[in-house]
Every structure is written in C-alpha cells, then in structure tokens.
C-alpha cells in the first residue's frame, strides 16, 4: 500500500468520481484507476487490513 494509492482513494471519496478525482489530483483518470486497482490488490494480499473487513466489523457493533 502506497501513499499515492491512499491519496487517490481519498480524492475519489471527496469528489465522488474517478474523473473529478483525477482533475483535482492533476493526473489522468487512468492513473487514478491504476492506483485504486493496485490498492485493491494490496488489500487482497493483506486481508486483515481490508477496508471491507473494517467496514463489516463496524456494522456489527
């Protein structure tokens, strides 16, 4: 997991779209997509740090 990947994730969360995230980050949409894909792959390799696992455990409370 790299800082650029988390920044891309945050930009998407803040703007609501890949295209807007790319514009505000000063990169192309394909760069944002690649960052998210890499983040997903890294997340799959470390399931204990998974966003999905964290979200589901929050709902269980």
Secondary structure, DSSP 8 states (H G I E B T S, - for coil): --HHHHHHHHHHHHHSSHHHHHHHHTS-HHHHHHHHHHHHHHHHHTGGG-HHHHHHHHHT-
